[in-house]
Amino acid sequence: MGELSKLPNIGEVVEKQLNEVGIMTYEKLKEIGSKQAWLDIKSIDDSACIHRLYALEGAIQGIKKSQLSKEVKAELKGFYDTVK
């Protein structure tokens, strides 16, 4: 396992998917953002769900996805609903 799996919410599978879409570092993940990273993962794994999007945002913020604010979750849910 590499650098990304040390982040909250990122296990071996999600790290592998991030690597497959060209995201190898926290800096790259932060630069791309959770929404684009999720879209990239969705392009290779159609089962990517809202929880993966929350997990990516939590990883960027350095917190567990359950600790995301209601506002952030609502904004991500709105995004998810428009692209799913």
Residue pairs with C-beta under 8 A, 6 or more apart in sequence:
1 12
1 15
2 15
2 19
2 24
3 24
3 25
3 26
4 10
4 14
4 15
4 18
4 19
4 23
4 24
4 25
4 26
4 29
4 59
5 11
5 12
5 15
7 26
7 29
7 59
7 62
8 58
8 59
8 62
8 63
8 64
8 65
9 54
9 55
9 56
9 58
9 59
9 64
9 65
10 18
10 55
10 59
14 41
14 52
14 55
14 56
17 41
17 44
17 45
17 48
18 24
18 29
18 37
18 41
20 44
21 37
21 40
21 41
21 43
21 44
22 28
22 40
23 29
23 32
23 37
23 40
26 59
29 37
29 56
29 59
29 60
30 60
32 40
33 60
34 53
34 56
34 57
34 59
34 60
34 76
35 53
35 76
35 79
37 56
38 48
38 52
38 53
38 56
39 83
41 48
41 52
42 48
42 83
50 76
50 77
50 80
51 65
53 76
53 79
53 80
54 65
54 68
54 73
54 76
55 65
57 65
57 68
57 72
57 76
58 64
58 65
58 66
58 67
58 68
61 68
68 76
